Amino acid sequence: MQLRKANREKALHAYGKAIHESEQLENDLARKKSALESLQDRIKQKRSEYFFGQEEESYQRNIASVKNDILSVHKSLKNSQQIREAKRKLFLKAEAEFKSLEKLRERQKVEHDQSEQKKEESQIDDIISARFSYNLKTSIS
């Protein structure tokens, strides 16, 4: 029972960690997208004024870099979500095993209590029968 409980706790911890990592990647992706939008806004603003070719080239390189970062983070996020889902399934399996063992243990306890109660009732019946028999013999004599 303790082993299953420890296994469940371990699976829960791993699942929580996977959720945390996935959320961090989602936040990172949102920051990268925001950075891309910011770069694009700055380019629009520069184009409305005077924009040098070298400056534009620098911005374009930055945009390409951020887009590559976004693709990389997006790929990592998908992978993280798959890992999170796998860990969720492992946790649910460990939880089900723990609960089924707990139910079995409870059922066995109830069966044991009922068995003990029947034994006690049988012993009480034997005592009552013996007492009745003894009282019957003493009243006849």
N, C-alpha and C positions, 0 to 999 in steps of 0.2 A: 504494500500500500504506500509506504513512504517513497519507494522507488518511483512509483507512478506519479505521486504528487510532485516529486523533484523533477521528473521528466516534464510534467505539465508546466511547472514554474519556469523551467529552462526554455521550453517552447514559447511560453508567453513573453519571456524576456527577449528572445530572438525576434519574435513578431513585433514587439514594441520598438526594438532597435531598427528593424527594417522600415517601420512606419516613419520613424524619426528621420532616417536617411532619405527616404522618398520625399518627405516634406521639405527637407533641406534642398534637395535637387529641384523641387518645384519652385521654391523661393529663388534659387540661383537662376533658373530659367526665366522667371519673371523679371529679375534684375537685368539679365542679358537683353531681354526683349525691350525693356525700358531704355537701356543704353543705346540699342539700335534705333529706337524711335527718336531719342535725343540727338543722335548723330544725323539722322535724316532731317530733323527739324533745323539743325544748325546749317546743313547744306542748303536747305530751302531759303533760309534767311540770308546766307552768303550769296546765293544766286540772285537774290533780289537786289543785292548791291553789286559791288565789284568783287569778282572771285578769280584769283590767280590759278593757273593750271597746276602748279606744284601743290598748292594748298588743296585743290580739289582731289588731286591724286592721293594725297595723304589721307583725306577723308574717305576716299573710296577704299584704300587699303584697310583703314580702321573698320569700315563697314564690312568688308570681306572677312576680316578677322573676327568680328563680333558674330557674323552669320555662321562662321565655322564653329565658334564657341557654342552658339545656340544649338547647332546640329549635334555637336558632341554631348552637350548637356541633355538634349532631348533623347538621344540614344541611351545615355546613362540612366535617365529617368524611366524609360521604358523597361530597361533591364532591372532597375530597382523595383518597379511595380510588379514585374514577374516574380522577382525574389520575394517581395512582400506577400504576394498571393500564395506562393509555395509555403512560406512560413506560416501564413494564416491557416492553410490546410493542415500543416503539421500540428499546429496548436489545437485545432478543432479535433483532430484525431486523438491527441494526447488527452484532451479534455474529456472526450467521449469514453476513452479507456478508463480514465480515473473515475468518472461518474458511474460507469457500468460496474466497476469493481466496488465502489462505494455502495451502490444499490444491492449488489450481491452480498456484501458484508452485512448490510442492514437486514436483508431477507434472511440470511443465515442466523442472525441474532434473534429475529422474531421467531423463526422455527425452533431455535434452541430454547427460547423462553417458553414457547408453547409445549415443547417436549418436557421441560422441567416441571411445568405446571401440571401436566398429565401424570408425571411420576409422583408428584406431591399428592395429587388427588387420589391416585391409586394407593399410596401409602396411608393416607387418611382413611380411605375406605377399608383397607386391611385392618387398621387400628380399631375403627368403629365395629367391624365384623368381629374382631377378636374380643373386644370389650362386650359386645352384645352376647357372644357365645359364653364368655366368662360369667356375665351376669345371669344368663339363663341357667348355667350349671349351678351357680351358687343359690339361685332361688329355688331350684328343684330339690336340692339337698337339704 
